[in-house]
Amino acid sequence: MLHRRKFLKSAGYTTLSALLTMGVLKQKQSHNNNVAMASYPSTNVSSPLRQLAAAKGKLYGAAIDSVYLQKDAGYAALLARECGIATPNGELKWNATEPSPGVFNFKSADVIADFCQKYNIKLHGHTLLWNQALPSWVSFPPTMQQLQKHVTGVMGHYKNSPVLKSWDIANEIIAANPNETNDTTYGLLLGLTPQYILELFKFAASVDSTKLFYLNETSVEGASWRSDRWLALIEYLKNNGAKIDGAGLQSHLWFSTAYPFDAKGFSSVLKRLNDLEVKPIITELDIIIDLPLPNNIQDLDRMVADSYKRYLDLCFAADVDTVITWGITDRYSWIRDLNYMPAKFKADRSRQQYLRPLPYDRNLQPKLARNAIAQAFQQAT
Ligand code: 9MR
């Protein structure tokens, strides 16, 4: 329970509330000339997303949960059809892979790896270091010795995997705000130092340098104190000899009619990453429409789709080649899980039907958002 509360505070609400400045309508008004207006409903694009993405040299994928994968055939079929890449939802986190010191368990992660192999889906490893989902014997930050043993065990298991192609070497290591860090330069979580992260990257490369290495972060999709610190850290790692191939922008987004979307700030983050030759990828995309809610579900779905399209258009304009949504269906979204649901939706049951953040609905039917993603890939250059 304590663990859950800790998670809610640092990864749930912070992730989302920091993005309250993102929205759609204002953008329509002020950037009409720069951003193509999405028109919905429009032609239905039925080809698999993985195929539409591949046609542009890109990848589409989703986070997969091994429990539902094994018991929900409809869910498994959707993933097999749509995904060219997948991330395990929790199966590669420390509490799953090394529940007691030196005792490794890859049972649930391998359910996903086997599925990926069967359907020719690339696997993105998430994650080697995070301050959440830790077993009780590890406190954060782990000692370098604990960390190196963990990295050796987990990366070692997938060294010869035909599907695992990339790792989130570290996840969510920047503090939520300047009050929660002692590190004015990089804003690292209390207890972390840039040297520690550098050592982690270097050690990971000594275990298996054949994979792509990413630094994954939340709430960096615009100009902000956090994105500035994160970019500075990436530059530091790069300049000090770390192998860092890419940067994951999680993109748990809130849009609304009430907030302007910082399209300019977002594009400048992507540009900085490209200039540093650290490839930006989208690792955990899902979209909430904040209050005031639209009048009906149809309007809501249109807004979610429109938000997906605008966001992906900006991504593709900056050469983003990988887009992973955090789940594929609203049936299993973390946002609808009462443990993580934002308070204002949890407080009022009638609002909960308006949490429809993913491409497929709870009956596994495609929504306009799926079409928006398809069109964004089709129109990408
Ligand atoms: O969606 C995941 C949820 O089911 C897990 O219980 C939780 C803890 O392992 O992690 C969630 O995934 C998070 C991801 O690993 C990192 N960024 C935020 C994601 C959503 O909370």
Residues whose N, C-alpha, C, O or C-beta is under 5 A from the ligand:
A	BS01	9MR	A11 N89 G90 A133 W334
